[in-house]
Structures are given as structure tokens and as C-alpha cells.
């Protein structure tokens, strides 16, 4: 694996060393609802899905939990490549930090189209394996949809629809929400799914072929903001979705959402990159 680009900011505020990770977990993961991966969680998960364990697992739940927690520390501090490499030592138990790190890195820090798409495709493959091993984990499905969606944007939405990717995204997001109805990031992603469909194929074809509607998009965006009112990405994607649906007719609302996103204090590297993106849109 070639060296990934570095997080372009000082990460001292996002290290979450020791007990601070657990203490901050509810706020850090309000959007994706990932459970804290302590030894009890590892043991409980492997009892239900032993095939999710790494190769040659020796039964040391504490050691495995420490690696997964460190993978998340790397994600939150912006060391996205190390988050993936640590996660890959953990079987399917650390699919979430690996696939979130790959998607965020490719979206914000990888300018090369081929490398960007390779990140998405590797994450999609990992997510498909996670769905097989951990079908009851909402984030197995969510991060599958997340990376499929980003990959679709990189190749063009129309091309992705022609390849049947749209239906896969919708199915994975609906599976995630069936398992965890308060998954704010899945609501945001499903709102974007509806908005992008309508933007590319129109209201009538979007509704008839894909079941997409502006009303459904707004409903999901509103739910995401209700669940995570302090999330920069929930505001940014709501703004993006409104522009896809209404273009300049609601530009004031779009601008207000980007301004609000830019004013939050970031909790981790991802949120810092989200805020950078909001500021760039306002320039």
C-alpha cells in the first residue's frame, strides 16, 4: 500500500488517549451509533459471530479490543491509513473504522481519481464481507452504502445508476435503518440518495423507477438534524441535497446550512475536514 496523504492540520485536539476515548464516545459516534469496542463487546460479538474473528485468534479479548480502540483513535486523529492497517488485523470486528477511514480519506485527501476509487472499492469489498459475517450490525450495511455512494459520485451518478449501484445503495441504507432507526448518518445518506436521483433523472422517472421523492429526501435530512443537531456533515449534506433538488430557488437555505456547519467546533479530524469543505463552499 502506497503512503496515504497526511491530515493537513494539527491533530493534538483529537488524540483521545486512554479513558478519554470512552468518555467522548457518545458524542464522537452520535451519527453512526457504533458501539464502544471494549473486551465485553468483542466477546459478545464473537460469541454470536465467531467467523468475524481474525485468523489465529487466541481468545485474548482485551488485546483485540485494544487494537480496535486504537484503530478508532487513529481515525479520529486523522491517521486514516493506520486506522485501516490496524483494523485489518481484527478480522471483521473492525470493519467500521477501516471503511469509515477509507471513505473519509478518499473523499477529502486523495486527489488522484484512480487511488480514490481504489480506496472506495477496497472498502466496499470489506463491507460486503462484514455483511456476511455481521448481518445484524447496522454499520456493516451503512458503510457499504457510504462507500458505494462516494464511488458512484466519483464515476458519475448516471453511470452508477446504469450499473445498478443505486439499488444496492438504497437496499443497504434501508437495511441499516431497519436495524438502527436512529442512525443519523444513514438518514443523511438516504436523503442524498433521493436528491441525487431526482437531480439526475427528474421527479417523474425518479419516482417511478427508483421510488425517489423530494419529500422523502427532506424527511431524512430533517431526521438527521434532529438526531445530530451539532453535526457539520448533517448540515452540509442537507445543503447539498437542497441544491440538487431546488438549485438557486433555495440558495439562502443552502447558504445558511453551510454557514451553520462552518461554525461548529470540530470533535475530530473528520469533522475538521467537513468544516473545511463547508468553508470552501462559502468562499
Backbone as CSV, one residue per row, in Angstrom:
resi,resn,N_x,N_y,N_z,CA_x,CA_y,CA_z,C_x,C_y,C_z
1,UNK,0.843,-1.195,0.000,0.000,0.000,0.000,0.877,1.243,0.000
2,UNK,0.700,2.107,-0.986,1.464,3.349,-1.025,1.054,4.255,0.123
3,UNK,1.949,5.162,0.469,1.703,6.052,1.600,0.568,7.013,1.293
4,UNK,-0.428,7.062,2.183,-1.539,7.991,2.005,-1.118,9.397,2.415
5,UNK,-1.828,10.379,1.898,-1.565,11.767,2.260,-1.936,12.014,3.717
6,UNK,-1.227,12.941,4.321,-1.411,13.221,5.746,-2.577,14.168,5.987
7,UNK,-3.178,14.048,7.141,-4.168,15.017,7.610,-3.487,16.379,7.690
8,UNK,-4.044,17.398,7.042,-3.318,18.663,6.880,-3.436,19.649,8.031
9,UNK,-3.804,19.184,9.204,-3.952,20.062,10.362,-3.276,19.429,11.575
10,UNK,-3.032,20.227,12.578,-2.549,19.705,13.856,-3.647,18.854,14.489
11,UNK,-3.263,17.668,14.936,-4.291,16.761,15.449,-4.271,16.608,16.966
12,UNK,-3.580,17.488,17.658,-3.410,17.335,19.110,-4.735,17.369,19.866
13,UNK,-5.753,18.013,19.297,-7.052,18.085,19.966,-7.890,16.832,19.751
14,UNK,-7.405,15.920,18.903,-8.232,14.783,18.502,-7.590,13.431,18.835
15,UNK,-6.726,13.397,19.849,-5.979,12.165,20.114,-6.785,11.145,20.935
16,UNK,-7.600,11.586,21.853,-8.474,10.720,22.645,-7.716,9.550,23.265
17,UNK,-6.672,9.903,23.983,-5.846,8.881,24.625,-6.538,8.334,25.875
18,UNK,-6.202,7.073,26.175,-6.698,6.447,27.395,-8.206,6.465,27.524
19,UNK,-8.679,6.775,28.739,-10.104,6.722,29.051,-10.904,7.792,28.311
20,UNK,-10.235,8.797,27.779,-10.941,9.891,27.103,-11.726,9.398,25.891
21,UNK,-11.249,8.346,25.234,-11.990,7.818,24.087,-13.364,7.318,24.518
22,UNK,-13.390,6.523,25.585,-14.686,6.012,26.070,-15.593,7.153,26.526
23,UNK,-15.016,8.109,27.237,-15.822,9.222,27.748,-16.420,10.060,26.623
24,UNK,-15.688,10.190,25.526,-16.131,11.026,24.413,-16.940,10.249,23.380
25,UNK,-16.994,8.946,23.534,-17.599,8.075,22.517,-19.028,8.459,22.129
26,UNK,-19.917,8.730,23.085,-21.298,9.052,22.679,-21.386,10.258,21.749
27,UNK,-20.539,11.254,21.967,-20.546,12.423,21.096,-19.852,12.130,19.771
28,UNK,-18.738,11.414,19.824,-17.998,11.097,18.601,-18.816,10.226,17.653
29,UNK,-19.651,9.374,18.227,-20.370,8.400,17.404,-21.889,8.579,17.458
30,UNK,-22.309,9.811,17.717,-23.742,10.099,17.684,-24.316,9.841,16.300
31,UNK,-23.521,10.052,15.271,-24.022,9.906,13.905,-24.088,8.487,13.409
32,UNK,-23.108,7.643,13.775,-23.082,6.276,13.234,-23.504,5.206,14.245
33,UNK,-23.639,5.578,15.508,-24.138,4.687,16.562,-23.305,3.409,16.717
34,UNK,-22.010,3.488,16.398,-21.114,2.358,16.627,-20.982,2.131,18.134
35,UNK,-21.047,0.873,18.552,-20.864,0.558,19.966,-19.390,0.660,20.347
36,UNK,-19.138,1.029,21.610,-17.754,1.105,22.065,-17.150,-0.298,22.070
37,UNK,-16.007,-0.492,21.408,-15.475,-1.848,21.208,-14.573,-2.336,22.338
38,UNK,-15.112,-2.401,23.538,-14.308,-2.912,24.648,-14.295,-4.440,24.618
39,UNK,-13.616,-5.055,25.592,-13.461,-6.505,25.592,-14.809,-7.218,25.707
40,UNK,-15.735,-6.648,26.476,-17.058,-7.267,26.600,-17.769,-7.296,25.249
41,UNK,-17.665,-6.187,24.515,-18.284,-6.136,23.181,-17.640,-7.144,22.238
42,UNK,-16.317,-7.237,22.274,-15.616,-8.194,21.422,-16.072,-9.615,21.724
43,UNK,-16.106,-9.968,23.015,-16.507,-11.325,23.399,-17.951,-11.610,22.986
44,UNK,-18.827,-10.668,23.252,-20.249,-10.854,22.923,-20.445,-10.998,21.413
45,UNK,-19.738,-10.177,20.640,-19.883,-10.224,19.187,-19.355,-11.532,18.619
46,UNK,-18.226,-11.991,19.129,-17.643,-13.228,18.613,-18.423,-14.464,19.052
47,UNK,-19.106,-14.383,20.171,-19.980,-15.487,20.556,-21.130,-15.637,19.561
48,UNK,-21.598,-14.503,19.051,-22.695,-14.515,18.090,-22.210,-14.768,16.662
49,UNK,-20.991,-14.337,16.361,-20.462,-14.456,15.001,-18.980,-14.825,15.059
50,UNK,-18.658,-16.063,15.411,-17.243,-16.452,15.551,-16.434,-16.295,14.267
51,UNK,-17.105,-16.336,13.123,-16.391,-16.183,11.857,-15.860,-14.770,11.639
52,UNK,-16.282,-13.830,12.478,-15.800,-12.451,12.369,-14.435,-12.260,13.008
53,UNK,-13.930,-13.263,13.712,-12.634,-13.151,14.390,-11.489,-13.130,13.390
54,UNK,-10.361,-12.530,13.766,-9.184,-12.581,12.889,-8.612,-13.996,12.830
55,UNK,-7.814,-14.262,11.829,-7.161,-15.569,11.718,-6.284,-15.812,12.946
56,UNK,-6.261,-17.041,13.414,-5.407,-17.460,14.534,-5.682,-16.657,15.811
57,UNK,-6.945,-16.308,16.008,-7.313,-15.592,17.237,-7.094,-16.501,18.445
58,UNK,-6.399,-15.977,19.457,-6.018,-16.794,20.610,-6.953,-16.650,21.805
59,UNK,-8.052,-15.938,21.613,-9.015,-15.796,22.695,-8.761,-14.631,23.631
60,UNK,-7.789,-13.784,23.311,-7.477,-12.632,24.172,-8.363,-11.455,23.749
61,UNK,-9.533,-11.360,24.382,-10.497,-10.313,24.026,-9.968,-8.914,24.343
62,UNK,-9.240,-8.786,25.438,-8.705,-7.477,25.822,-7.717,-6.958,24.783
63,UNK,-6.837,-7.823,24.311,-5.842,-7.400,23.328,-6.511,-6.996,22.020
64,UNK,-7.505,-7.773,21.613,-8.201,-7.456,20.364,-8.973,-6.144,20.499
65,UNK,-9.604,-5.946,21.642,-10.331,-4.695,21.879,-9.391,-3.496,21.830
66,UNK,-8.202,-3.647,22.381,-7.225,-2.552,22.375,-6.849,-2.162,20.960
67,UNK,-6.664,-3.140,20.080,-6.322,-2.827,18.680,-7.471,-2.075,18.013
68,UNK,-8.694,-2.521,18.234,-9.850,-1.854,17.609,-10.000,-0.436,18.138
69,UNK,-9.841,-0.270,19.447,-9.915,1.076,20.023,-8.826,1.976,19.450
70,UNK,-7.640,1.433,19.263,-6.554,2.231,18.683,-6.817,2.562,17.219
71,UNK,-7.473,1.654,16.513,-7.860,1.963,15.131,-8.790,3.168,15.112
72,UNK,-9.732,3.202,16.051,-10.630,4.359,16.127,-9.874,5.619,16.558
73,UNK,-8.914,5.488,17.468,-8.110,6.659,17.840,-7.395,7.219,16.597
74,UNK,-6.865,6.334,15.786,-6.191,6.783,14.555,-7.186,7.474,13.627
75,UNK,-8.376,6.911,13.500,-9.387,7.556,12.664,-9.694,8.957,13.167
76,UNK,-9.975,9.066,14.448,-10.383,10.374,14.987,-9.260,11.403,14.918
77,UNK,-8.005,10.959,14.965,-6.882,11.898,14.916,-6.426,12.196,13.488
78,UNK,-7.005,11.511,12.510,-6.671,11.791,11.117,-5.599,10.915,10.512
79,UNK,-5.165,9.874,11.235,-4.212,8.921,10.652,-5.032,7.803,10.008
80,UNK,-5.606,8.117,8.857,-6.582,7.227,8.249,-5.954,5.928,7.749
81,UNK,-4.747,5.998,7.235,-4.099,4.780,6.746,-3.813,3.819,7.888
82,UNK,-3.341,4.343,9.018,-3.071,3.461,10.159,-4.370,2.900,10.711
83,UNK,-5.440,3.663,10.651,-6.729,3.145,11.095,-7.111,1.909,10.289
84,UNK,-6.856,1.959,8.981,-7.167,0.809,8.133,-6.230,-0.355,8.442
85,UNK,-4.934,-0.080,8.558,-3.970,-1.175,8.766,-4.195,-1.871,10.102
86,UNK,-4.515,-1.129,11.148,-4.836,-1.757,12.429,-6.126,-2.567,12.339
87,UNK,-7.110,-2.008,11.664,-8.395,-2.690,11.536,-8.254,-4.028,10.837
88,UNK,-7.363,-4.092,9.864,-7.218,-5.316,9.086,-6.602,-6.457,9.889
89,UNK,-6.112,-6.155,11.090,-5.610,-7.200,11.982,-6.725,-7.828,12.816
90,UNK,-7.931,-7.319,12.663,-9.005,-7.667,13.590,-10.147,-8.436,12.935
91,UNK,-9.916,-9.053,11.799,-10.993,-9.741,11.124,-12.070,-8.763,10.707
92,UNK,-13.336,-9.178,10.870,-14.443,-8.282,10.510,-14.867,-7.385,11.671
93,UNK,-14.278,-7.570,12.842,-14.703,-6.785,14.002,-14.422,-5.299,13.842
94,UNK,-13.425,-4.956,13.041,-13.055,-3.550,12.864,-13.365,-3.070,11.457
95,UNK,-14.415,-3.621,10.870,-14.808,-3.140,9.541,-15.194,-1.663,9.573
96,UNK,-15.802,-1.222,10.673,-16.307,0.153,10.729,-15.185,1.198,10.694
97,UNK,-14.166,1.125,11.564,-13.099,2.131,11.447,-12.361,2.049,10.122
98,UNK,-12.160,0.836,9.592,-11.472,0.713,8.307,-12.268,1.379,7.194
99,UNK,-13.551,1.099,7.124,-14.350,1.586,6.000,-14.722,3.053,6.132
100,UNK,-14.851,3.530,7.362,-15.090,4.967,7.536,-13.816,5.742,7.216
101,UNK,-12.675,5.231,7.662,-11.405,5.897,7.380,-11.121,5.947,5.893
102,UNK,-11.329,4.834,5.201,-11.066,4.801,3.759,-11.965,5.773,3.015
103,UNK,-13.243,5.810,3.382,-14.172,6.700,2.696,-13.886,8.165,2.937
104,UNK,-13.591,8.512,4.179,-13.295,9.913,4.502,-11.989,10.336,3.838
105,UNK,-10.975,9.479,3.920,-9.691,9.796,3.281,-9.867,10.022,1.780
106,UNK,-10.528,9.097,1.110,-10.677,9.209,-0.338,-11.470,10.452,-0.729
107,UNK,-12.465,10.786,0.068,-13.302,11.957,-0.231,-12.536,13.261,-0.115
108,UNK,-11.722,13.386,0.921,-11.134,14.682,1.235,-9.636,14.820,0.942
109,UNK,-8.887,13.731,0.979,-7.429,13.866,0.963,-6.735,13.167,-0.201
110,UNK,-7.488,12.453,-1.038,-6.871,11.763,-2.172,-7.309,12.409,-3.490
111,UNK,-6.424,13.206,-4.106,-6.800,13.882,-5.348,-6.748,12.980,-6.581
112,UNK,-6.002,11.907,-6.501,-5.881,11.023,-7.657,-7.116,10.157,-7.826
113,UNK,-7.742,10.250,-8.996,-9.006,9.547,-9.221,-8.854,8.040,-9.080
114,UNK,-7.798,7.459,-9.647,-7.613,6.012,-9.590,-7.402,5.545,-8.151
115,UNK,-6.582,6.268,-7.382,-6.330,5.895,-5.989,-7.592,6.096,-5.147
116,UNK,-8.305,7.158,-5.437,-9.546,7.424,-4.719,-10.529,6.266,-4.915
117,UNK,-10.715,5.880,-6.163,-11.657,4.799,-6.441,-11.180,3.474,-5.866
118,UNK,-9.863,3.257,-5.840,-9.325,2.032,-5.235,-9.663,1.970,-3.744
119,UNK,-9.606,3.107,-3.059,-9.988,3.159,-1.641,-11.450,2.776,-1.464
120,UNK,-12.309,3.355,-2.294,-13.736,3.037,-2.189,-13.994,1.560,-2.470
121,UNK,-13.379,1.042,-3.518,-13.635,-0.342,-3.906,-13.145,-1.324,-2.849
122,UNK,-11.991,-1.035,-2.240,-11.495,-1.898,-1.161,-12.456,-1.865,0.027
123,UNK,-12.979,-0.678,0.334,-13.925,-0.557,1.447,-15.232,-1.275,1.135
124,UNK,-15.685,-1.186,-0.093,-16.913,-1.887,-0.498,-16.743,-3.395,-0.330
125,UNK,-15.577,-3.899,-0.737,-15.315,-5.335,-0.593,-15.281,-5.741,0.881
126,UNK,-14.628,-4.921,1.714,-14.607,-5.219,3.148,-16.022,-5.205,3.729
127,UNK,-16.818,-4.234,3.284,-18.182,-4.119,3.799,-19.032,-5.313,3.382
128,UNK,-18.839,-5.804,2.177,-19.592,-6.985,1.736,-19.245,-8.201,2.600
129,UNK,-17.972,-8.325,2.962,-17.567,-9.412,3.866,-18.177,-9.218,5.248
130,UNK,-18.219,-7.958,5.703,-18.807,-7.668,7.016,-20.296,-7.997,7.031
131,UNK,-20.982,-7.718,5.933,-22.412,-8.033,5.862,-22.627,-9.540,5.993
132,UNK,-21.736,-10.326,5.414,-21.848,-11.776,5.523,-21.596,-12.247,6.958
133,UNK,-20.565,-11.688,7.594,-20.193,-12.131,8.939,-21.054,-11.511,10.027
134,UNK,-21.430,-10.239,9.831,-22.143,-9.486,10.869,-23.393,-8.834,10.264
135,UNK,-24.339,-9.646,9.811,-25.518,-9.089,9.128,-26.417,-8.258,10.030
136,UNK,-26.300,-8.432,11.349,-27.147,-7.679,12.275,-26.493,-6.387,12.761
137,UNK,-25.312,-6.096,12.258,-24.635,-4.841,12.581,-25.071,-3.791,11.558
138,UNK,-25.789,-2.757,11.992,-26.255,-1.755,11.018,-25.124,-1.112,10.241
139,UNK,-23.940,-1.018,10.858,-22.846,-0.353,10.163,-22.166,-1.220,9.115
140,UNK,-22.368,-2.544,9.156,-21.947,-3.360,8.022,-22.634,-2.851,6.758
141,UNK,-23.920,-2.583,6.872,-24.727,-2.122,5.736,-24.469,-0.648,5.433
142,UNK,-24.377,0.159,6.510,-24.207,1.592,6.281,-22.902,1.911,5.559
143,UNK,-21.790,1.339,6.009,-20.520,1.689,5.372,-20.382,1.072,3.980
144,UNK,-21.159,0.029,3.709,-21.276,-0.463,2.337,-21.916,0.614,1.473
145,UNK,-23.043,1.153,1.931,-23.730,2.207,1.185,-22.897,3.478,1.095
146,UNK,-22.248,3.831,2.195,-21.432,5.053,2.239,-20.358,5.035,1.157
147,UNK,-19.617,3.940,1.071,-18.541,3.877,0.089,-19.062,3.653,-1.329
148,UNK,-20.165,2.919,-1.472,-20.795,2.808,-2.787,-21.257,4.179,-3.277
149,UNK,-21.811,4.967,-2.365,-22.272,6.302,-2.744,-21.133,7.203,-3.173
150,UNK,-20.040,7.190,-2.424,-18.891,8.008,-2.795,-18.289,7.522,-4.106
151,UNK,-18.229,6.208,-4.281,-17.726,5.658,-5.549,-18.626,6.096,-6.709
152,UNK,-19.925,6.068,-6.501,-20.857,6.496,-7.541,-20.628,7.944,-7.945
153,UNK,-20.397,8.792,-6.960,-20.133,10.203,-7.256,-18.841,10.367,-8.048
154,UNK,-17.872,9.476,-7.796,-16.580,9.597,-8.483,-16.650,9.144,-9.933
155,UNK,-17.597,8.268,-10.267,-17.710,7.790,-11.649,-18.871,8.444,-12.380
156,UNK,-19.686,9.201,-11.706,-20.904,9.893,-12.147,-22.125,9.091,-11.735
157,UNK,-23.120,9.806,-11.242,-24.336,9.175,-10.746,-25.048,8.422,-11.868
158,UNK,-25.093,9.008,-13.056,-25.781,8.361,-14.176,-25.126,7.022,-14.501
159,UNK,-23.810,6.985,-14.560,-23.097,5.732,-14.838,-23.367,4.712,-13.734
160,UNK,-23.361,5.189,-12.501,-23.615,4.283,-11.377,-25.022,3.700,-11.451
161,UNK,-25.989,4.517,-11.806,-27.361,4.021,-11.938,-27.466,2.975,-13.032
162,UNK,-26.751,3.208,-14.136,-26.796,2.255,-15.248,-26.183,0.916,-14.860
163,UNK,-25.300,0.923,-13.861,-24.659,-0.304,-13.387,-25.420,-0.959,-12.233
164,UNK,-26.553,-0.389,-11.869,-27.356,-0.962,-10.795,-26.870,-0.652,-9.401
165,UNK,-25.947,0.309,-9.286,-25.388,0.620,-7.964,-26.406,1.337,-7.085
166,UNK,-27.282,2.131,-7.711,-28.266,2.875,-6.937,-29.135,1.972,-6.079
167,UNK,-29.583,0.861,-6.652,-30.418,-0.065,-5.901,-29.671,-0.692,-4.736
168,UNK,-28.373,-0.948,-4.922,-27.566,-1.522,-3.839,-27.416,-0.520,-2.696
169,UNK,-27.204,0.755,-3.050,-27.082,1.790,-2.023,-28.372,1.891,-1.217
170,UNK,-29.493,1.964,-1.931,-30.781,2.086,-1.255,-31.040,0.890,-0.345
171,UNK,-30.764,-0.314,-0.838,-31.015,-1.514,-0.034,-30.156,-1.525,1.230
172,UNK,-28.888,-1.161,1.100,-28.012,-1.175,2.276,-28.418,-0.117,3.287
173,UNK,-28.816,1.055,2.809,-29.251,2.096,3.740,-30.548,1.709,4.439
174,UNK,-31.457,1.114,3.707,-32.708,0.692,4.336,-32.463,-0.437,5.332
175,UNK,-31.526,-1.326,5.020,-31.165,-2.374,5.982,-30.570,-1.774,7.256
176,UNK,-29.687,-0.780,7.075,-29.081,-0.128,8.236,-30.142,0.510,9.121
177,UNK,-31.101,1.194,8.499,-32.131,1.890,9.274,-33.149,0.929,9.873
178,UNK,-33.351,-0.211,9.257,-34.222,-1.217,9.850,-33.603,-1.762,11.132
179,UNK,-32.279,-1.877,11.132,-31.565,-2.380,12.305,-31.342,-1.300,13.357
180,UNK,-31.208,-0.031,12.915,-30.968,1.078,13.843,-31.656,2.326,13.266
181,UNK,-32.888,2.556,13.731,-33.700,3.638,13.152,-33.145,5.022,13.463
182,UNK,-32.291,5.130,14.490,-31.724,6.423,14.871,-30.317,6.631,14.302
183,UNK,-30.011,5.956,13.215,-28.698,6.097,12.581,-28.712,7.374,11.720
184,UNK,-28.226,8.468,12.300,-28.329,9.771,11.654,-27.588,9.815,10.316
185,UNK,-26.401,9.221,10.261,-25.629,9.273,9.021,-26.320,8.490,7.909
186,UNK,-27.016,7.418,8.257,-27.781,6.690,7.244,-28.964,7.520,6.755
187,UNK,-29.608,8.259,7.650,-30.682,9.154,7.220,-30.142,10.222,6.268
188,UNK,-29.008,10.806,6.610,-28.399,11.794,5.724,-28.103,11.185,4.355
189,UNK,-27.512,9.994,4.356,-27.151,9.349,3.091,-28.386,9.003,2.263
190,UNK,-29.465,8.582,2.919,-30.673,8.252,2.172,-31.331,9.520,1.626
191,UNK,-31.232,10.612,2.385,-31.697,11.888,1.848,-30.941,12.278,0.589
192,UNK,-29.617,12.098,0.617,-28.801,12.405,-0.569,-29.129,11.468,-1.724
193,UNK,-29.410,10.220,-1.421,-29.786,9.266,-2.463,-31.014,9.775,-3.212
194,UNK,-32.061,10.145,-2.491,-33.278,10.651,-3.132,-32.989,11.927,-3.929
195,UNK,-32.219,12.832,-3.329,-31.939,14.108,-4.008,-31.134,13.901,-5.289
196,UNK,-30.146,13.040,-5.252,-29.300,12.824,-6.430,-30.075,12.134,-7.549
197,UNK,-30.937,11.194,-7.193,-31.761,10.533,-8.209,-32.633,11.560,-8.933
198,UNK,-33.321,12.385,-8.157,-34.223,13.371,-8.749,-33.445,14.368,-9.594
199,UNK,-32.285,14.793,-9.111,-31.463,15.743,-9.860,-31.025,15.175,-11.207
200,UNK,-30.734,13.889,-11.261,-30.185,13.304,-12.485,-31.250,12.820,-13.460
201,UNK,-32.363,12.281,-12.960,-33.347,11.699,-13.891,-34.698,12.401,-13.857
202,UNK,-34.895,13.347,-12.935,-36.152,14.070,-12.871,-37.135,13.456,-11.881
203,UNK,-38.140,14.247,-11.508,-39.077,13.818,-10.474,-39.905,12.610,-10.901
204,UNK,-40.427,12.645,-12.127,-41.334,11.579,-12.549,-40.599,10.240,-12.689
205,UNK,-39.500,10.238,-13.444,-38.745,9.000,-13.636,-38.115,8.542,-12.327
206,UNK,-37.670,9.510,-11.529,-37.085,9.164,-10.246,-38.074,8.448,-9.346
207,UNK,-39.316,8.925,-9.349,-40.343,8.300,-8.514,-40.754,6.947,-9.059
208,UNK,-40.964,6.870,-10.384,-41.464,5.637,-10.992,-40.418,4.518,-10.957
209,UNK,-39.160,4.873,-11.218,-38.116,3.861,-11.361,-37.415,3.545,-10.047
210,UNK,-37.196,4.583,-9.224,-36.376,4.395,-8.024,-37.120,4.689,-6.724
211,UNK,-38.368,5.129,-6.818,-39.109,5.462,-5.610,-38.601,6.698,-4.907
212,UNK,-37.923,7.565,-5.652,-37.311,8.758,-5.057,-38.297,9.924,-5.057
213,UNK,-38.190,10.760,-4.037,-39.019,11.965,-3.986,-38.331,13.034,-3.161
214,UNK,-38.639,14.282,-3.472,-38.087,15.397,-2.705,-38.576,15.343,-1.258
215,UNK,-39.832,14.956,-1.074,-40.391,14.904,0.278,-39.640,13.887,1.142
216,UNK,-39.313,12.734,0.558,-38.558,11.728,1.314,-37.157,12.225,1.638
217,UNK,-36.539,12.922,0.678,-35.201,13.468,0.929,-35.231,14.421,2.117
218,UNK,-36.174,15.344,2.114,-36.269,16.330,3.194,-36.572,15.643,4.521
219,UNK,-37.415,14.633,4.494,-37.742,13.900,5.724,-36.493,13.292,6.348
220,UNK,-35.658,12.666,5.522,-34.441,12.051,6.055,-33.435,13.105,6.526
221,UNK,-33.303,14.200,5.784,-32.392,15.257,6.226,-32.843,15.844,7.555
222,UNK,-34.132,16.068,7.693,-34.661,16.624,8.940,-34.419,15.679,10.119
223,UNK,-34.616,14.384,9.888,-34.374,13.413,10.954,-32.911,13.404,11.372
224,UNK,-32.011,13.494,10.394,-30.582,13.512,10.710,-30.236,14.717,11.569
225,UNK,-30.787,15.886,11.229,-30.509,17.087,12.030,-31.127,16.985,13.420
226,UNK,-32.291,16.365,13.507,-32.924,16.190,14.818,-32.078,15.284,15.706
227,UNK,-31.519,14.227,15.113,-30.715,13.268,15.868,-29.334,13.798,16.206
228,UNK,-28.753,14.589,15.289,-27.393,15.105,15.488,-27.351,16.597,15.136
229,UNK,-27.916,17.434,15.991,-28.006,18.861,15.677,-26.663,19.567,15.610
230,UNK,-25.602,18.955,16.156,-24.284,19.587,16.145,-23.333,18.949,15.131
231,UNK,-23.873,18.218,14.184,-23.048,17.536,13.195,-22.804,18.410,11.972
232,UNK,-21.548,18.733,11.658,-21.285,19.507,10.448,-21.771,18.807,9.184
233,UNK,-21.524,17.491,9.063,-21.857,16.815,7.811,-23.359,16.727,7.601
234,UNK,-24.144,16.641,8.680,-25.600,16.614,8.522,-26.094,17.917,7.905
235,UNK,-25.482,19.031,8.297,-25.854,20.326,7.724,-25.340,20.468,6.287
236,UNK,-24.109,20.032,6.055,-23.520,20.164,4.718,-24.312,19.355,3.696
237,UNK,-24.604,18.112,4.029,-25.310,17.270,3.068,-26.760,17.728,2.884
238,UNK,-27.356,18.285,3.922,-28.688,18.875,3.760,-28.606,20.018,2.751
239,UNK,-27.588,20.856,2.890,-27.406,21.940,1.925,-27.170,21.430,0.526
240,UNK,-26.312,20.422,0.396,-26.070,19.834,-0.923,-27.345,19.255,-1.518
241,UNK,-28.118,18.579,-0.656,-29.361,17.984,-1.128,-30.367,19.033,-1.578
242,UNK,-30.501,20.105,-0.819,-31.416,21.178,-1.223,-31.009,21.774,-2.564
243,UNK,-29.704,21.929,-2.771,-29.268,22.500,-4.052,-29.555,21.533,-5.205
244,UNK,-29.350,20.253,-4.988,-29.673,19.274,-6.027,-31.156,19.309,-6.375
245,UNK,-31.990,19.508,-5.368,-33.435,19.482,-5.585,-33.986,20.785,-6.147
246,UNK,-33.463,21.921,-5.668,-34.093,23.210,-5.977,-33.155,24.236,-6.593
247,UNK,-31.890,23.929,-6.680,-30.872,24.834,-7.216,-30.992,26.213,-6.565
248,UNK,-30.979,27.285,-7.333,-30.918,28.625,-6.737,-32.214,29.058,-6.058
249,UNK,-33.293,28.312,-6.267,-34.561,28.703,-5.648,-34.490,28.667,-4.118
250,UNK,-33.578,27.856,-3.571,-33.443,27.803,-2.108,-31.999,28.061,-1.701
251,UNK,-31.330,28.935,-2.459,-29.910,29.183,-2.202,-29.679,29.799,-0.831
252,UNK,-30.629,30.580,-0.333,-30.457,31.169,1.001,-30.445,30.077,2.079
253,UNK,-31.332,29.093,1.928,-31.352,27.984,2.882,-30.067,27.164,2.784
254,UNK,-29.606,26.947,1.562,-28.348,26.213,1.353,-27.206,26.937,2.040
255,UNK,-27.120,28.240,1.825,-26.050,29.040,2.423,-26.116,29.007,3.940
256,UNK,-27.323,29.120,4.484,-27.476,29.084,5.943,-26.965,27.763,6.524
257,UNK,-27.234,26.663,5.837,-26.779,25.362,6.317,-25.260,25.253,6.276
258,UNK,-24.641,25.778,5.233,-23.181,25.756,5.155,-22.561,26.679,6.209
259,UNK,-23.160,27.819,6.435,-22.657,28.732,7.469,-22.736,28.051,8.830
260,UNK,-23.868,27.435,9.121,-24.026,26.741,10.406,-22.970,25.652,10.548
261,UNK,-22.753,24.881,9.495,-21.751,23.810,9.549,-20.367,24.369,9.835
262,UNK,-20.055,25.503,9.230,-18.715,26.077,9.374,-18.446,26.616,10.770
263,UNK,-19.501,26.827,11.552,-19.353,27.454,12.867,-19.182,26.449,14.008
264,UNK,-19.328,25.162,13.730,-19.161,24.166,14.789,-17.693,24.008,15.157
265,UNK,-17.466,23.599,16.402,-16.129,23.247,16.857,-15.923,21.763,16.556
266,UNK,-14.963,21.411,15.712,-14.815,20.000,15.322,-14.379,19.123,16.490
267,UNK,-14.961,17.925,16.544,-14.596,16.970,17.590,-13.464,16.049,17.155
268,UNK,-13.289,15.905,15.851,-12.222,15.021,15.375,-11.780,15.452,13.980
269,UNK,-10.861,14.685,13.406,-10.292,15.044,12.109,-11.354,15.055,11.015
270,UNK,-12.258,14.100,11.041,-13.311,14.073,10.033,-14.137,15.351,10.075
271,UNK,-14.542,15.757,11.265,-15.356,16.966,11.363,-14.561,18.198,10.939
272,UNK,-13.274,18.214,11.212,-12.449,19.326,10.747,-12.443,19.385,9.221
273,UNK,-12.328,18.242,8.573,-12.358,18.203,7.108,-13.743,18.573,6.575
274,UNK,-14.783,18.147,7.276,-16.138,18.556,6.887,-16.270,20.077,6.932
275,UNK,-15.774,20.664,8.005,-15.879,22.122,8.166,-15.046,22.836,7.110
276,UNK,-13.880,22.316,6.802,-13.079,22.883,5.712,-13.884,22.888,4.407
277,UNK,-14.595,21.802,4.157,-15.392,21.710,2.932,-16.513,22.748,2.926
278,UNK,-17.135,22.958,4.087,-18.193,23.968,4.180,-17.637,25.364,3.923
279,UNK,-16.496,25.654,4.510,-15.867,26.968,4.301,-15.498,27.184,2.845
280,UNK,-15.026,26.114,2.189,-14.662,26.228,0.771,-15.889,26.555,-0.085
281,UNK,-17.030,26.005,0.269,-18.251,26.291,-0.476,-18.710,27.742,-0.291
282,UNK,-18.351,28.319,0.849,-18.793,29.687,1.139,-17.864,30.756,0.561
283,UNK,-16.705,30.350,0.059,-15.761,31.335,-0.484,-16.276,31.966,-1.774
